[in-house]
Amino acid sequence: MTVQYIGAAALGEALGVSRHAVHKWRSRYPAGSSHPFPEPDIEIDGTPGWRPNRVADVARWRDGLPGRGAGGGRPTAARQEYFMMATKRGLDRDEAVRALQTFVDEFPEMTEAEVCAWLIGKWTD
């Protein structure tokens, strides 16, 4: 039975980024760094391959990247919308960050953007 893997190009396509972005992430965030890129499941002649079901792992890894510049950069659009709704619900920024992190930890199968959308949906129902 043949086992199927995807390379950097297919992984990037699934995440909406280029193959080059995947290679940059791998070099910028190696094993042993503070936020290591998920290791490939296989390497053949130096070419990495991941099982297709690992796309969600890499998406969660990407959601944990700091933003550009000092202080973590600008939050993603999903996070900005979540913070706006959290403020309307009476949470301060620190409370909103802690609550979001709790839900992200509790539901590892969801990306941070998915958790934000879910919470916003709960608040607007």
C-alpha positions in Angstrom: 0.0 0.0 0.0 1.4 3.4 -1.0 1.4 6.1 1.7 0.6 9.6 0.4 2.5 12.7 1.6 2.4 16.3 0.5 5.4 18.5 -0.1 6.0 22.2 0.7 4.1 23.4 -2.4 0.9 21.4 -1.5 1.2 22.3 2.2 1.6 26.0 1.3 -1.4 25.8 -1.1 -3.6 24.3 1.6 -2.6 27.1 3.9 -3.0 29.9 1.3 0.8 30.7 1.2 3.6 29.9 -1.2 6.0 27.0 -1.1 8.7 29.6 -0.4 6.8 30.7 2.8 6.8 27.1 4.0 10.6 26.8 3.4 11.2 30.2 5.2 9.2 29.0 8.2 11.2 25.8 8.4 14.5 27.7 8.3 13.4 30.5 10.7 11.8 28.1 13.2 13.9 25.0 13.4 13.7 22.2 16.0 14.9 23.6 19.3 13.6 27.1 18.7 11.0 28.7 20.9 8.3 28.0 18.3 9.6 25.1 16.1 7.9 24.4 12.8 6.2 21.0 12.8 8.7 18.4 11.6 7.9 16.6 8.4 6.8 13.0 8.6 9.3 11.9 6.0 12.3 13.3 4.1 13.5 11.8 0.8 16.8 13.1 -0.6 16.3 16.3 1.5 12.8 16.9 0.4 10.3 17.1 3.3 6.9 15.5 3.2 3.9 15.6 5.6 0.8 13.4 5.9 -2.2 15.4 4.5 -3.9 15.3 7.9 -1.0 17.4 9.3 -2.2 20.6 7.6 -4.3 21.4 10.6 -1.2 21.0 12.9 0.7 23.5 10.7 -2.3 25.9 10.7 -2.3 25.9 14.5 1.4 26.4 14.5 1.0 29.4 12.2 -1.7 30.9 14.3 0.8 30.9 17.2 3.4 33.0 15.2 4.0 36.5 16.6 3.1 39.4 14.4 5.7 41.6 12.8 7.6 44.2 14.8 8.0 44.7 18.5 5.3 43.6 20.8 3.9 40.9 18.6 2.6 43.1 15.8 -1.0 43.8 14.8 -3.5 41.0 15.7 -5.1 39.0 12.9 -8.5 40.2 11.6 -10.2 37.4 13.5 -8.5 38.3 16.7 -9.3 42.0 16.2 -13.0 41.2 15.8 -12.9 39.0 18.8 -11.3 41.7 20.9 -13.9 44.2 19.7 -16.7 41.8 20.7 -15.0 41.0 24.0 -14.8 44.7 24.9 -18.5 45.1 24.1 -19.2 42.1 26.5 -17.2 43.9 29.3 -13.9 42.1 29.1 -10.6 44.1 29.3 -7.8 43.1 27.0 -6.0 40.9 29.5 -9.2 39.0 30.3 -10.0 38.6 26.6 -6.5 37.2 25.9 -6.7 34.7 28.8 -10.2 33.6 27.8 -9.1 33.1 24.1 -6.0 31.2 25.1 -8.1 28.9 27.4 -10.5 28.1 24.5 -7.6 27.6 22.1 -6.0 25.2 24.5 -9.3 23.4 25.2 -10.1 22.9 21.5 -6.7 22.0 19.9 -8.5 20.7 16.7 -9.6 24.3 16.0 -7.4 27.2 14.8 -7.4 30.4 16.8 -9.4 32.1 14.0 -12.0 29.3 14.2 -12.2 29.7 18.0 -12.6 33.5 17.5 -15.4 33.0 15.0 -17.1 30.5 17.3 -17.0 32.8 20.3 -18.2 35.8 18.3 -21.1 33.6 17.0 -22.0 32.6 20.6 -22.1 36.3 21.6 -24.2 37.4 18.6 -26.8 34.5 18.8 
